[in-house]
Amino acid sequence: MPVSTPCTKLCVLDPGTGLCEGCGRTRAEIAAWGGLSEAERRRLMARLPARLALRRRLPARPAAEPA
C-alpha cells in the first residue's frame, strides 16, 4: 500500500518559518514521515492547509545571509 504524502515536489524550506513552501511540513516531520503510522500522517496532513495559509499571510522574510 502506498504511503500517503502531502509532497508537491516543491521542496524549499522557508528560512523564517522552517516550513516547506510546497507542503507545509517541517524538516523534522519530513525526515520522520516514513516511520509514522498512516493515522499519524493523516492527522498531520489535516493541519497542513492551515499552516500554509498562515505562512502565506506573513510578510516575506529575506533569505538567511551566507556564512
FENUR-V867958 format. One record per helix or strand of 2 or more residues. SS is the DSSP state (hx for helix, st for strand). FROM is the first residue (numbers start at 1). LEN is the number of residues. Records with the same first field share a line. If there is no record, write none. Layout:
SS->FROM-LEN + FROM-LEN
This chain:
st->19-2
hx->27-9 + 38-20
